[in-house]
Amino acid sequence: MNQNISANTKLNKNLNPSSIELSNDEILDANSNNENAKESLQVLVTGPDNKVYRRLGKIRDAHGIRGELYLISFSKNFDWIHESNEFSLVRREKINAHDPHSKTREIIEKFEVQKVKRHKVGVILKLKEINDRTTAEKFKGAVLQMEESIFQEVKADGSYYLAKLLNFKVYNEAQENCGNIVGFSSNGVQDLLEVNLDGKEYSIPYVDALIIKKNFKESWISMRIPEGLIDIESMDSEMDASEEDSSELN
């Protein structure tokens, strides 16, 4: 099995940057209030330090009495959790704590991870800087973010996150242009590349058998695209759109 592309490879996961243009406040609202947020809300944001960050999950609640936090992931996987021992939590607080109608401001704080363990559908985090439940409760609903540069690296062993392939051109065996990669998803068994060709989108399973070559320097990938896949997927998308239009009319 090719270590670079296996769906089980540690760094090859579908962490999907958003194509939706939202303000940082709208992003925080969406991510904080919806624990089942779609991957499209795993957005990229620019921090006050001018670095780009990827927002990956949220703090669901405080856990125990020692300042631990219960974290859930927007993508429902945590393959990224050990990629850095530091990350930021983004939370909201009122500008005037005594005014119930006060506007809020975004607070970004960096933390060092001491311990991570699985718990239910998420993980329990023990952070060096938080040591009691009262402090931990202040971060309920906070969004966790990590530097995007982590997800753009090709590791020494050749492994990488699927986000590295975003905007890559896709070519078939005849070197014909088959569109650009605009996102990622999963069918539960394998990762899928979401490709846009002339305004129509289709999915390609990201599996060894279909991949011919990748060129990170020139940002393209050539694949064995199953015959009829593009037409079938495009037809399904058009039918879905038509059904939505019909339901709106009714």
BARO-911702 format. One line per 5 residues: number of its first residue (from 1); their letters; for each residue x, y, z of N, C-alpha, C, O. Coordinates in Angstrom, 3 decimals, padded with zeros to 6 digits. Layout:
<sites>
NUM	A	X/Y/Z/X/Y/Z/X/Y/Z/X/Y/Z; ... $
</sites>
This chain:
<sites>
1	MNQNI	000.848/-001.203/000.000/000.000/000.000/000.000/000.874/001.239/000.000/001.858/001.307/000.736; 000.529/002.203/-000.805/001.285/003.439/-000.885/001.028/004.278/000.349/-000.098/004.714/000.588; 002.068/004.503/001.132/001.899/005.214/002.391/001.392/006.626/002.204/000.735/007.177/003.088; 001.692/007.215/001.062/001.297/008.601/000.837/-000.201/008.776/000.733/-000.714/009.848/001.053; -000.922/007.749/000.293/-002.305/007.979/-000.091/-003.318/007.096/000.608/-004.516/007.221/000.358 $
6	SANTK	-002.871/006.218/001.466/-003.811/005.352/002.166/-004.763/006.175/003.014/-004.367/007.150/003.652; -006.022/005.766/003.009/-007.010/006.467/003.833/-006.684/006.323/005.308/-007.159/007.111/006.126; -005.877/005.321/005.663/-005.516/005.105/007.052/-004.198/005.765/007.428/-003.789/005.726/008.588; -003.530/006.374/006.446/-002.281/007.048/006.732/-002.511/008.213/007.667/-003.466/008.973/007.499; -001.649/008.357/008.643/-001.844/009.337/009.704/-002.104/010.731/009.183/-002.974/011.431/009.703 $
11	LNKNL	-001.369/011.151/008.168/-001.474/012.538/007.730/-002.337/012.739/006.513/-002.516/013.870/006.062; -002.877/011.664/005.972/-003.648/011.802/004.739/-005.129/011.796/005.072/-005.803/010.782/004.886; -005.641/012.912/005.560/-007.039/012.958/005.969/-007.735/014.148/005.332/-007.104/015.111/004.896; -009.083/014.045/005.293/-009.842/015.060/004.568/-010.195/016.238/005.467/-011.318/016.336/005.961; -009.245/017.116/005.672/-009.485/018.344/006.395/-009.729/019.431/005.369/-008.807/019.887/004.693 $
16	NPSSI	-010.953/019.829/005.265/-011.381/020.607/004.106/-011.438/022.096/004.394/-012.256/022.520/005.210; -010.594/022.916/003.752/-010.721/024.355/003.906/-011.993/024.849/003.249/-012.448/024.282/002.256; -012.560/025.888/003.793/-013.851/026.353/003.301/-013.725/027.247/002.083/-012.754/027.986/001.921; -014.733/027.156/001.233/-014.837/028.088/000.115/-015.847/029.176/000.449/-016.121/030.058/-000.365; -016.406/029.101/001.675/-017.403/030.079/002.101/-016.689/031.294/002.689/-015.791/031.143/003.517 $
21	ELSND	-017.077/032.479/002.274/-016.455/033.681/002.785/-017.263/034.194/003.969/-018.367/034.713/003.801; -016.706/034.044/005.162/-017.356/034.499/006.382/-016.379/035.357/007.166/-015.164/035.225/007.023; -016.921/036.233/007.991/-016.068/036.995/008.882/-015.634/036.080/010.020/-016.236/035.026/010.225; -014.598/036.466/010.762/-014.157/035.663/011.896/-015.266/035.498/012.921/-015.393/034.436/013.531; -016.084/036.554/013.121/-017.177/036.465/014.085/-018.221/035.445/013.642/-018.711/034.662/014.456 $
26	EILDA	-018.563/035.452/012.353/-019.552/034.508/011.831/-019.029/033.085/011.935/-019.786/032.160/012.229; -017.739/032.911/011.694/-017.119/031.582/011.794/-017.209/031.068/013.214/-017.579/029.916/013.442; -016.871/031.921/014.171/-016.902/031.517/015.573/-018.300/031.163/016.008/-018.504/030.189/016.732; -019.294/031.968/015.559/-020.685/031.667/015.890/-021.091/030.314/015.335/-021.663/029.491/016.048; -020.797/030.087/014.074/-021.207/028.845/013.418/-020.547/027.643/014.065/-021.215/026.650/014.353 $
31	NSNNE	-019.265/027.719/014.293/-018.538/026.576/014.842/-018.857/026.342/016.301/-018.943/025.195/016.741; -019.032/027.398/017.049/-019.271/027.247/018.475/-020.656/026.697/018.769/-020.834/025.972/019.747; -021.638/027.028/017.940/-023.014/026.668/018.241/-023.482/025.396/017.556/-024.619/024.974/017.770; -022.649/024.778/016.747/-023.074/023.587/016.016/-022.006/022.520/016.095/-021.054/022.534/015.313; -022.151/021.591/017.033/-021.131/020.574/017.217/-021.107/019.589/016.061/-020.149/018.831/015.912 $
36	NAKES	-022.149/019.593/015.241/-022.171/018.741/014.060/-021.872/019.552/012.809/-022.348/019.229/011.720; -021.081/020.604/012.971/-020.771/021.494/011.845/-020.207/020.722/010.676/-019.430/019.784/010.854; -020.606/021.122/009.463/-020.090/020.488/008.261/-018.623/020.833/008.093/-018.129/021.810/008.655; -017.936/020.016/007.311/-016.528/020.253/007.105/-016.265/021.603/006.455/-015.171/022.154/006.580; -017.264/022.138/005.761/-017.069/023.432/005.121/-016.820/024.526/006.155/-016.334/025.603/005.810 $
41	LQVLV	-017.153/024.257/007.431/-016.916/025.245/008.467/-015.561/025.051/009.135/-015.248/025.748/010.100; -014.754/024.120/008.642/-013.364/024.021/009.079/-012.588/025.054/008.290/-011.808/024.725/007.396; -012.817/026.302/008.636/-012.344/027.381/007.791/-010.923/027.785/008.105/-010.379/027.466/009.162; -010.340/028.493/007.164/-009.041/029.102/007.351/-009.241/030.559/007.719/-010.024/031.258/007.074; -008.549/031.026/008.742/-008.651/032.416/009.166/-007.248/032.971/009.373/-006.305/032.228/009.646 $
46	TGPDN	-007.127/034.267/009.242/-005.855/034.939/009.492/-005.879/035.538/010.887/-006.781/036.301/011.231; -004.878/035.185/011.691/-004.820/035.666/013.054/-004.190/037.040/013.150/-003.680/037.558/012.156; -004.218/037.640/014.334/-003.609/038.957/014.537/-002.105/038.954/014.293/-001.502/040.010/014.107; -001.496/037.761/014.293/-000.059/037.640/014.009/000.202/037.459/012.515/001.333/037.228/012.089; -000.887/037.570/011.719/-000.822/037.420/010.248/-000.522/036.005/009.794/-000.236/035.790/008.616 $
51	KVYRR	-000.579/035.039/010.690/-000.443/033.636/010.313/-001.831/033.087/009.977/-002.842/033.583/010.474; -001.865/032.060/009.127/-003.133/031.442/008.757/-003.389/030.246/009.667/-002.497/029.431/009.905; -004.621/030.150/010.173/-004.993/029.074/011.089/-006.189/028.305/010.531/-007.026/028.851/009.811; -006.242/027.021/010.887/-007.385/026.180/010.535/-008.171/025.881/011.802/-007.610/025.408/012.791; -009.474/026.159/011.770/-010.326/025.900/012.929/-010.891/024.485/012.823/-011.546/024.141/011.840 $
56	LGKIR	-010.629/023.669/013.848/-010.801/022.221/013.745/-011.865/021.621/014.649/-012.419/020.569/014.330; -012.158/022.254/015.750/-013.124/021.672/016.675/-013.520/022.675/017.731/-013.122/023.839/017.672; -014.307/022.226/018.705/-014.727/023.131/019.766/-014.728/022.416/021.108/-014.828/021.191/021.186; -014.616/023.213/022.154/-014.686/022.693/023.519/-016.159/022.528/023.883/-016.916/023.497/023.947; -016.534/021.302/024.113/-017.939/021.038/024.436/-018.261/021.345/025.891/-019.350/021.814/026.220 $
61	DAHGI	-017.264/021.063/026.774/-017.529/021.281/028.197/-016.250/021.106/028.995/-015.247/020.600/028.491; -016.303/021.535/030.254/-015.232/021.225/031.194/-015.406/019.773/031.615/-016.509/019.231/031.551; -014.301/019.136/032.053/-014.371/017.722/032.429/-013.605/017.522/033.736/-012.406/017.793/033.816; -014.311/017.049/034.747/-013.648/016.800/036.018/-013.307/018.078/036.776/-013.810/019.155/036.456; -012.447/017.947/037.785/-012.139/019.080/038.666/-010.717/019.605/038.480/-010.318/020.550/039.161 $
66	RGELY	-009.955/019.012/037.575/-008.549/019.391/037.412/-008.285/020.268/036.187/-007.143/020.424/035.757; -009.342/020.829/035.643/-009.164/021.753/034.524/-009.118/021.112/033.160/-008.674/021.741/032.200; -009.570/019.862/033.049/-009.561/019.199/031.742/-010.725/019.709/030.884/-011.727/020.208/031.397; -010.562/019.569/029.564/-011.551/020.039/028.602/-011.986/018.905/027.689/-011.172/018.082/027.270; -013.286/018.869/027.384/-013.825/017.866/026.467/-013.925/018.500/025.093/-014.706/019.429/024.892 $
71	LISFS	-013.142/018.007/024.147/-013.056/018.568/022.795/-013.719/017.651/021.780/-013.517/016.437/021.809; -014.515/018.232/020.880/-015.059/017.472/019.755/-014.506/018.054/018.463/-014.167/019.235/018.395; -014.421/017.218/017.447/-013.843/017.613/016.166/-014.941/017.849/015.145/-015.889/017.067/015.065; -014.828/018.928/014.353/-015.811/019.193/013.315/-015.825/018.085/012.269/-016.874/017.809/011.688; -014.689/017.448/012.018/-014.613/016.393/011.001/-014.810/015.004/011.604/-014.815/014.003/010.888 $
76	KNFDW	-014.976/014.954/012.951/-015.191/013.708/013.680/-013.961/012.812/013.714/-014.066/011.656/014.125; -012.801/013.306/013.296/-011.572/012.541/013.488/-010.547/013.445/014.155/-010.660/014.670/014.124; -009.544/012.812/014.759/-008.536/013.546/015.518/-007.134/013.176/015.071/-006.209/013.166/015.883; -006.964/012.874/013.805/-005.643/012.485/013.322/-004.630/013.620/013.417/-003.422/013.390/013.356; -005.123/014.834/013.566/-004.261/016.009/013.661/-003.850/016.339/015.088/-002.994/017.197/015.303 $
81	IHESN	-004.447/015.670/016.060/-004.326/016.113/017.450/-002.898/016.048/017.980/-002.544/016.812/018.878; -002.069/015.150/017.439/-000.699/015.016/017.938/000.331/015.711/017.043/001.534/015.515/017.215; -000.136/016.517/016.092/000.793/017.172/015.169/001.509/018.363/015.797/002.522/018.828/015.276; 000.990/018.848/016.902/001.636/019.957/017.594/001.256/019.880/019.066/000.149/019.459/019.401; 002.153/020.278/019.932/001.813/020.302/021.359/001.310/021.675/021.789/001.142/021.946/022.978 $
86	EFSLV	001.074/022.538/020.798/000.515/023.859/021.066/-000.626/024.160/020.094/-000.582/023.763/018.930; -001.625/024.851/020.575/-002.697/025.329/019.710/-003.365/026.510/020.395/-003.038/026.848/021.532; -004.293/027.125/019.700/-005.012/028.278/020.255/-006.472/027.935/020.484/-007.058/027.140/019.749; -007.050/028.535/021.499/-008.484/028.473/021.735/-009.049/029.870/021.525/-008.514/030.855/022.034; -010.138/029.939/020.768/-010.771/031.214/020.439/-012.137/031.249/021.121/-012.998/030.411/020.851 $
91	RREKI	-012.322/032.208/021.990/-013.592/032.301/022.715/-014.109/033.735/022.670/-013.407/034.658/022.258; -015.349/033.893/023.104/-015.982/035.201/023.152/-016.209/035.616/024.607/-016.521/034.781/025.456; -016.055/036.879/024.881/-016.434/037.405/026.193/-017.038/038.791/026.005/-016.708/039.501/025.055; -017.922/039.165/026.919/-018.557/040.473/026.840/-017.533/041.565/027.120/-016.666/041.417/027.982; -017.648/042.661/026.378/-016.769/043.805/026.621/-017.094/044.403/027.985/-016.200/044.813/028.726 $
96	NAHDP	-018.391/044.445/028.306/-018.829/044.915/029.622/-019.584/043.775/030.292/-020.738/043.506/029.957; -018.937/043.111/031.229/-019.517/041.928/031.865/-020.792/042.218/032.628/-021.582/041.307/032.878; -021.010/043.480/033.006/-022.192/043.843/033.803/-023.374/044.285/032.942/-024.461/044.544/033.458; -023.159/044.370/031.640/-024.212/044.808/030.726/-024.719/043.597/029.932/-023.978/043.045/029.118; -025.978/043.175/030.159/-026.505/041.993/029.452/-026.587/042.182/027.949/-026.667/041.201/027.209 $
101	HSKTR	-026.569/043.426/027.483/-026.653/043.712/026.051/-025.293/044.094/025.451/-025.207/044.551/024.311; -024.267/043.902/026.222/-022.923/044.288/025.780/-022.470/043.501/024.556/-022.776/042.318/024.411; -021.750/044.167/023.697/-021.135/043.472/022.566/-020.032/042.555/023.086/-019.532/042.725/024.198; -019.669/041.588/022.262/-018.618/040.664/022.669/-017.353/040.890/021.840/-017.394/041.516/020.781; -016.261/040.385/022.325/-014.995/040.455/021.608/-014.376/039.070/021.562/-014.645/038.226/022.416 $
106	EIIEK	-013.560/038.853/020.576/-012.914/037.561/020.388/-011.583/037.546/021.139/-010.751/038.441/020.983; -011.405/036.520/021.948/-010.176/036.341/022.716/-009.454/035.102/022.207/-010.033/034.016/022.167; -008.197/035.258/021.820/-007.403/034.135/021.322/-006.255/033.876/022.291/-005.452/034.767/022.567; -006.183/032.646/022.805/-005.138/032.300/023.773/-004.444/031.007/023.353/-005.085/030.057/022.902; -003.130/030.992/023.512/-002.351/029.802/023.158/-002.109/028.937/024.395/-001.942/029.430/025.511 $
111	FEVQK	-002.098/027.601/024.142/-001.921/026.664/025.239/-000.954/025.549/024.853/-000.745/025.244/023.679; -000.376/024.956/025.895/000.500/023.799/025.701/-000.228/022.544/026.180/-000.765/022.520/027.288; -000.245/021.523/025.363/-000.952/020.281/025.683/-000.074/019.383/026.560/001.081/019.111/026.232; -000.638/018.935/027.667/000.076/018.006/028.538/-000.378/016.564/028.342/000.413/015.630/028.468; -001.669/016.396/028.030/-002.209/015.035/027.930/-003.445/015.020/027.045/-004.239/015.960/027.059 $
116	VKRHK	-003.604/013.945/026.270/-004.781/013.756/025.419/-005.260/012.312/025.591/-004.456/011.380/025.553; -006.560/012.130/025.777/-007.114/010.779/025.841/-008.499/010.769/025.216/-009.241/011.746/025.320; -008.845/009.664/024.565/-010.148/009.562/023.916/-011.257/009.511/024.954/-011.077/008.967/026.044; -012.421/010.090/024.604/-013.566/010.094/025.487/-014.829/010.233/024.654/-015.035/011.265/024.015; -015.681/009.206/024.650/-016.931/009.209/023.889/-016.641/009.556/022.422/-015.872/008.852/021.768 $
121	VGVIL	-017.245/010.629/021.898/-017.032/011.004/020.493/-015.919/012.028/020.334/-015.678/012.520/019.231; -015.239/012.351/021.429/-014.192/013.360/021.366/-012.941/012.947/022.107/-012.618/011.764/022.204; -012.238/013.944/022.631/-011.040/013.684/023.431/-011.057/014.600/024.650/-011.692/015.654/024.655; -010.340/014.164/025.679/-010.134/014.988/026.861/-008.738/015.591/026.770/-007.749/014.883/026.586; -008.680/016.910/026.902/-007.406/017.629/026.863/-007.038/018.106/028.254/-007.879/018.632/028.984 $
126	KLKEI	-005.770/017.918/028.619/-005.231/018.558/029.826/-004.195/019.558/029.355/-003.182/019.190/028.761; -004.458/020.829/029.626/-003.575/021.903/029.195/-002.748/022.410/030.375/-003.226/022.478/031.507; -001.528/022.755/030.091/-000.591/023.180/031.136/-001.105/024.392/031.894/-000.908/024.503/033.104; -001.765/025.302/031.184/-002.154/026.571/031.781/-003.501/026.547/032.501/-003.858/027.524/033.160; -004.258/025.447/032.390/-005.580/025.365/033.029/-005.569/024.228/034.037/-005.349/023.071/033.681 $
131	NDRTT	-005.815/024.575/035.325/-005.659/023.571/036.378/-006.860/023.439/037.307/-006.777/022.743/038.319; -007.966/024.086/036.988/-009.155/023.944/037.823/-010.404/024.059/036.954/-010.361/024.620/035.860; -011.490/023.533/037.443/-012.726/023.487/036.652/-013.287/024.885/036.375/-013.820/025.135/035.294; -013.171/025.788/037.340/-013.700/027.138/037.147/-013.080/027.800/035.922/-013.781/028.404/035.110; -011.772/027.683/035.794/-011.092/028.248/034.626/-011.500/027.513/033.357/-011.731/028.134/032.320 $
136	AEKFK	-011.586/026.189/033.442/-011.940/025.378/032.272/-013.315/025.745/031.736/-013.527/025.758/030.523; -014.249/026.042/032.634/-015.615/026.351/032.208/-015.695/027.634/031.374/-016.650/027.826/030.622; -014.702/028.504/031.506/-014.686/029.727/030.710/-014.494/029.436/029.225/-014.786/030.277/028.375; -013.996/028.230/028.921/-013.687/027.890/027.542/-014.741/027.001/026.884/-014.532/026.505/025.776; -015.867/026.798/027.560/-016.947/026.036/026.949/-017.427/026.757/025.694/-017.786/027.933/025.754 $
141	GAVLQ	-017.437/026.068/024.571/-017.845/026.675/023.306/-016.702/027.290/022.523/-016.893/027.725/021.387; -015.501/027.334/023.122/-014.352/027.918/022.415/-013.955/027.031/021.237/-014.110/025.811/021.280; -013.442/027.665/020.189/-013.018/026.959/018.983/-011.506/026.719/019.034/-010.733/027.617/019.370; -011.103/025.503/018.697/-009.676/025.171/018.657/-009.133/025.391/017.255/-009.748/024.981/016.271; -007.984/026.036/017.170/-007.359/026.252/015.872/-005.866/025.936/015.929/-005.220/026.080/016.967 $
146	MEESI	-005.330/025.493/014.766/-003.910/025.196/014.640/-003.385/025.888/013.389/-004.142/026.196/012.469; -002.075/026.127/013.372/-001.480/026.793/012.220/-001.663/025.959/010.958/-001.410/024.755/010.959; -002.102/026.603/009.892/-002.359/025.916/008.622/-001.090/025.324/008.030/-001.162/024.342/007.291; 000.066/025.894/008.335/001.322/025.382/007.777/001.540/023.915/008.121/002.201/023.191/007.377; 000.988/023.476/009.245/001.115/022.069/009.653/000.479/021.154/008.618/000.983/020.063/008.353 $
151	FQEVK	-000.639/021.604/008.031/-001.395/020.768/007.106/-000.887/020.862/005.676/-001.361/020.140/004.799; 000.073/021.745/005.437/000.619/021.908/004.093/001.967/021.213/003.930/002.553/021.246/002.848; 002.455/020.594/004.976/003.759/019.948/004.928/003.671/018.554/004.319/002.710/017.819/004.542; 004.692/018.210/003.547/004.884/016.826/003.130/005.964/016.275/004.050/007.096/016.757/004.037; 005.622/015.272/004.847/006.529/014.760/005.864/007.690/013.984/005.242/007.686/013.651/004.057 $
156	ADGSY	008.672/013.714/006.081/009.867/013.006/005.622/009.526/011.632/005.072/010.211/011.129/004.182; 008.462/011.018/005.602/008.075/009.687/005.121/007.160/009.768/003.903/006.693/008.747/003.398; 006.904/011.010/003.427/006.090/011.177/002.226/004.610/011.342/002.504/003.827/011.528/001.572; 004.210/011.278/003.761/002.786/011.399/004.087/002.386/012.865/004.178/003.236/013.737/004.356; 001.080/013.133/004.056/000.581/014.502/004.019/-000.922/014.512/004.252/-001.576/013.471/004.181 $
161	YLAKL	-001.461/015.680/004.528/-002.905/015.849/004.636/-003.481/016.108/003.244/-002.814/016.674/002.378; -004.724/015.687/003.045/-005.365/015.924/001.756/-005.465/017.409/001.440/-005.525/017.788/000.271; -005.484/018.252/002.462/-005.558/019.695/002.234/-004.416/020.172/001.350/-004.526/021.206/000.690; -003.334/019.430/001.335/-002.193/019.774/000.491/-002.576/019.753/-000.993/-001.938/020.422/-001.805; -003.619/018.985/-001.351/-004.013/018.832/-002.755/-005.071/019.841/-003.205/-005.482/019.822/-004.365 $
166	LNFKV	-005.509/020.707/-002.318/-006.538/021.671/-002.674/-006.079/022.539/-003.843/-004.958/023.047/-003.860; -006.975/022.696/-004.820/-006.738/023.490/-006.037/-005.803/022.820/-007.042/-005.461/023.424/-008.058; -005.386/021.581/-006.775/-004.590/020.844/-007.761/-005.430/020.609/-009.013/-006.638/020.394/-008.921; -004.798/020.647/-010.171/-005.444/020.241/-011.407/-005.482/018.720/-011.467/-004.570/018.046/-010.990; -006.542/018.191/-012.055/-006.685/016.739/-012.211/-006.626/016.390/-013.689/-007.336/016.980/-014.504 $
171	YNEAQ	-005.773/015.425/-014.032/-005.662/014.954/-015.414/-005.972/013.464/-015.453/-005.739/012.739/-014.485; -006.510/013.015/-016.603/-006.739/011.585/-016.771/-005.527/010.935/-017.430/-004.488/011.573/-017.602; -005.665/009.667/-017.797/-004.538/008.937/-018.385/-004.068/009.532/-019.696/-002.905/009.379/-020.070; -004.967/010.212/-020.398/-004.610/010.840/-021.674/-004.106/012.265/-021.477/-003.915/013.005/-022.441; -003.893/012.642/-020.206/-003.426/013.986/-019.842/-004.418/015.082/-020.240/-004.030/016.213/-020.533 $
176	ENCGN	-005.704/014.725/-020.243/-006.758/015.699/-020.494/-007.168/016.347/-019.173/-007.213/015.686/-018.135; -007.463/017.635/-019.223/-007.861/018.354/-018.020/-009.239/017.883/-017.555/-010.210/017.934/-018.310; -009.313/017.426/-016.309/-010.578/016.925/-015.759/-011.087/017.786/-014.610/-011.981/017.376/-013.870; -010.518/018.980/-014.460/-011.009/019.897/-013.444/-009.997/020.193/-012.354/-008.827/019.819/-012.442; -010.480/020.879/-011.316/-009.649/021.252/-010.175/-010.242/020.711/-008.879/-011.462/020.664/-008.720 $
181	IVGFS	-009.389/020.311/-007.970/-009.840/019.813/-006.673/-010.316/020.991/-005.835/-009.552/021.919/-005.569; -011.580/020.954/-005.418/-012.159/022.062/-004.670/-012.507/021.684/-003.234/-012.888/022.547/-002.443; -012.378/020.403/-002.889/-012.687/019.987/-001.528/-012.494/018.494/-001.353/-012.003/017.803/-002.245; -012.894/018.006/-000.171/-012.703/016.606/000.165/-013.897/016.108/000.969/-014.563/016.878/001.661; -014.153/014.821/000.866/-015.217/014.214/001.652/-014.866/012.748/001.860/-013.747/012.323/001.574 $
186	SNGVQ	-015.813/011.989/002.352/-015.573/010.565/002.589/-016.875/009.815/002.438/-017.937/010.332/002.784; -016.804/008.598/001.924/-017.994/007.751/001.838/-018.037/006.745/002.969/-018.841/005.813/002.958; -017.155/006.943/003.957/-017.100/006.051/005.106/-016.074/004.948/004.945/-015.649/004.339/005.926; -015.677/004.692/003.716/-014.699/003.646/003.430/-013.401/004.249/002.910/-012.312/003.772/003.230; -013.526/005.297/002.109/-012.355/005.899/001.484/-012.535/007.406/001.361/-013.653/007.921/001.345 $
191	DLLEV	-011.405/008.097/001.275/-011.449/009.540/001.050/-011.868/009.816/-000.387/-011.592/009.021/-001.286; -012.540/010.953/-000.600/-012.995/011.349/-001.926/-012.461/012.734/-002.255/-012.449/013.624/-001.405; -012.019/012.908/-003.499/-011.647/014.224/-003.999/-012.867/014.839/-004.654/-013.489/014.216/-005.515; -013.219/016.060/-004.256/-014.327/016.776/-004.879/-013.734/017.650/-005.978/-012.932/018.541/-005.698; -014.124/017.398/-007.228/-013.520/018.065/-008.372/-014.555/018.889/-009.131/-015.680/018.440/-009.353 $
196	NLDGK	-014.166/020.093/-009.523/-015.047/020.965/-010.303/-014.526/021.054/-011.730/-013.367/021.402/-011.961; -015.388/020.739/-012.674/-015.050/020.828/-014.094/-016.121/021.655/-014.789/-017.258/021.207/-014.934; -015.769/022.839/-015.213/-016.693/023.735/-015.925/-017.987/023.956/-015.141/-019.078/023.959/-015.712; -017.853/024.140/-013.838/-019.014/024.444/-013.020/-019.779/023.237/-012.508/-020.713/023.389/-011.721; -019.403/022.048/-012.938/-020.052/020.826/-012.464/-019.087/020.059/-011.576/-017.899/019.954/-011.882 $
201	EYSIP	-019.605/019.517/-010.462/-018.747/018.821/-009.513/-018.979/017.323/-009.526/-020.100/016.856/-009.727; -017.914/016.581/-009.310/-017.998/015.127/-009.185/-016.939/014.666/-008.192/-016.024/015.419/-007.858; -017.064/013.426/-007.721/-016.158/012.882/-006.714/-015.329/011.745/-007.282/-015.828/010.914/-008.041; -014.055/011.715/-006.907/-013.157/010.626/-007.308/-012.618/009.956/-006.058/-012.061/010.641/-005.200; -012.761/008.638/-005.921/-012.167/007.952/-004.776/-010.646/008.137/-004.775/-009.987/007.933/-005.795 $
206	YVDAL	-010.104/008.521/-003.635/-008.663/008.749/-003.541/-008.007/007.463/-003.051/-007.690/007.313/-001.871; -007.814/006.539/-003.992/-007.262/005.223/-003.664/-006.072/004.917/-004.566/-005.949/005.458/-005.665; -005.202/004.043/-004.080/-003.978/003.707/-004.803/-004.223/003.317/-006.253/-003.492/003.726/-007.155; -005.268/002.516/-006.461/-005.508/001.955/-007.790/-005.809/003.019/-008.842/-005.617/002.779/-010.034; -006.274/004.182/-008.421/-006.660/005.216/-009.380/-005.604/006.303/-009.561/-005.687/007.103/-010.493 $
211	IIKKN	-004.621/006.332/-008.681/-003.628/007.404/-008.735/-002.433/006.995/-009.592/-001.832/005.940/-009.385; -002.103/007.852/-010.556/-000.959/007.593/-011.434/000.264/008.363/-010.955/001.333/007.782/-010.773; 000.111/009.657/-010.751/001.250/010.482/-010.359/000.771/011.774/-009.723/-000.282/012.304/-010.076; 001.569/012.281/-008.767/001.301/013.578/-008.143/002.517/014.465/-008.341/003.656/014.005/-008.256; 002.267/015.739/-008.606/003.355/016.699/-008.758/003.072/017.882/-007.831/002.279/018.765/-008.161 $
216	FKESW	003.730/017.889/-006.665/003.478/018.940/-005.686/004.051/020.279/-006.146/003.512/021.332/-005.806; 005.125/020.247/-006.906/005.758/021.481/-007.356/004.869/022.230/-008.339/004.767/023.455/-008.285; 004.221/021.483/-009.243/003.375/022.105/-010.264/001.891/022.002/-009.936/001.054/022.470/-010.707; 001.560/021.400/-008.808/000.177/021.333/-008.297/-000.777/020.606/-009.242/-001.793/021.169/-009.648; -000.458/019.361/-009.593/-001.390/018.563/-010.374/-001.290/017.096/-009.981/-000.303/016.653/-009.394 $
221	ISMRI	-002.328/016.364/-010.319/-002.372/014.927/-010.066/-003.006/014.255/-011.274/-003.999/014.750/-011.808; -002.446/013.136/-011.708/-003.056/012.373/-012.805/-003.666/011.104/-012.221/-003.088/010.464/-011.343; -004.856/010.753/-012.731/-005.600/009.636/-012.160/-006.276/008.821/-013.252/-006.548/009.304/-014.352; -006.534/007.575/-012.908/-007.338/006.703/-013.776/-008.801/006.951/-013.406/-009.310/006.383/-012.439; -009.452/007.782/-014.164/-010.832/008.138/-013.845/-011.773/007.134/-014.504/-011.785/007.013/-015.729 $
226	PEGLI	-012.553/006.420/-013.712/-013.468/005.413/-014.275/-014.349/005.992/-015.373/-014.859/007.106/-015.249; -014.522/005.239/-016.433/-015.303/005.696/-017.580/-016.727/006.059/-017.160/-017.398/005.289/-016.473; -017.169/007.216/-017.573/-018.531/007.658/-017.287/-018.707/008.318/-015.935/-019.780/008.848/-015.646; -017.662/008.301/-015.086/-017.805/008.847/-013.730/-018.187/010.321/-013.757/-019.093/010.740/-013.037; -017.513/011.099/-014.569/-017.772/012.541/-014.607/-019.194/012.820/-015.060/-019.881/013.649/-014.464 $
231	DIESM	-019.651/012.131/-016.123/-021.005/012.359/-016.635/-022.055/011.935/-015.631/-023.045/012.638/-015.430; -021.845/010.774/-014.989/-022.826/010.261/-014.027/-022.937/011.178/-012.823/-024.039/011.516/-012.391; -021.777/011.588/-012.275/-021.785/012.454/-011.108/-022.423/013.795/-011.428/-023.200/014.321/-010.631; -022.096/014.354/-012.597/-022.656/015.644/-012.993/-024.164/015.542/-013.149/-024.898/016.456/-012.775; -024.631/014.407/-013.713/-026.072/014.194/-013.905/-026.768/014.111/-012.550/-027.849/014.672/-012.373 $
236	DSEMD	-026.146/013.405/-011.580/-026.723/013.300/-010.244/-026.833/014.672/-009.594/-027.837/014.978/-008.951; -025.783/015.515/-009.761/-025.789/016.849/-009.176/-026.903/017.696/-009.769/-027.579/018.434/-009.053; -027.092/017.586/-011.092/-028.143/018.345/-011.753/-029.516/017.895/-011.291/-030.411/018.720/-011.107; -029.693/016.572/-011.097/-030.975/016.040/-010.632/-031.258/016.522/-009.220/-032.393/016.880/-008.904; -030.218/016.537/-008.347/-030.403/017.014/-006.978/-030.816/018.477/-006.985/-031.709/018.882/-006.241 $
241	ASEED	-030.163/019.266/-007.829/-030.478/020.696/-007.913/-031.902/020.898/-008.407/-032.618/021.773/-007.919; -032.316/020.076/-009.391/-033.658/020.168/-009.941/-034.698/019.827/-008.896/-035.740/020.476/-008.812; -034.409/018.780/-008.079/-035.338/018.381/-007.032/-035.476/019.469/-005.984/-036.567/019.708/-005.466; -034.349/020.139/-005.668/-034.405/021.227/-004.691/-035.258/022.371/-005.220/-036.055/022.953/-004.484; -035.088/022.694/-006.510/-035.883/023.769/-007.108/-037.354/023.433/-007.080/-038.191/024.293/-006.808 $
246	SSELN	-037.679/022.152/-007.368/-039.077/021.719/-007.387/-039.690/021.806/-006.005/-040.837/022.229/-005.856; -038.924/021.404/-004.979/-039.448/021.424/-003.624/-039.696/022.868/-003.181/-040.642/023.134/-002.438; -038.844/023.809/-003.638/-039.040/025.202/-003.280/-040.314/025.753/-003.912/-041.020/026.554/-003.299; -040.609/025.319/-005.153/-041.812/025.776/-005.840/-043.059/025.240/-005.170/-044.096/025.900/-005.125; -042.933/023.998/-004.639/-044.086/023.407/-003.965/-044.285/023.964/-002.564/-045.217/023.564/-001.867 $
</sites>
